[in-house]
């Protein structure tokens, strides 16, 4: 089933992760794992935000998909 995952990163944490280089590496790693159909990166309400479109076999797989971002 096609799903949209919205990821919102707090500004201060995102700025710190950009400066130390961890955010680009983490996003690259997650994108390689998820193999999304499309991903759009923008700002929403002053926060770095990603809209990621991907196919998920079962709705029960969504926690596994989202957990990658919680840990990163």
ChimeraX attribute file (.defattr): number of C-alpha atoms within 10 A of each C-alpha:
attribute: neighborCount
match mode: 1-to-1
recipient: residues
	/A:1	8
	/A:2	12
	/A:3	15
	/A:4	15
	/A:5	16
	/A:6	14
	/A:7	15
	/A:8	19
	/A:9	16
	/A:10	11
	/A:11	14
	/A:12	10
	/A:13	11
	/A:14	15
	/A:15	14
	/A:16	12
	/A:17	16
	/A:18	13
	/A:19	11
	/A:20	9
	/A:21	11
	/A:22	13
	/A:23	17
	/A:24	13
	/A:25	12
	/A:26	16
	/A:27	14
	/A:28	10
	/A:29	12
	/A:30	16
	/A:31	14
	/A:32	10
	/A:33	11
	/A:34	15
	/A:35	13
	/A:36	18
	/A:37	11
	/A:38	11
	/A:39	15
	/A:40	10
	/A:41	13
	/A:42	11
	/A:43	12
	/A:44	11
	/A:45	7
	/A:46	11
	/A:47	15
	/A:48	16
	/A:49	18
	/A:50	18
	/A:51	15
	/A:52	19
	/A:53	18
	/A:54	18
	/A:55	13
	/A:56	16
	/A:57	11
	/A:58	9
	/A:59	9
	/A:60	9
	/A:61	10
	/A:62	13
	/A:63	10
	/A:64	9
	/A:65	16
	/A:66	13
	/A:67	10
	/A:68	15
	/A:69	14
	/A:70	9
	/A:71	7
	/A:72	11
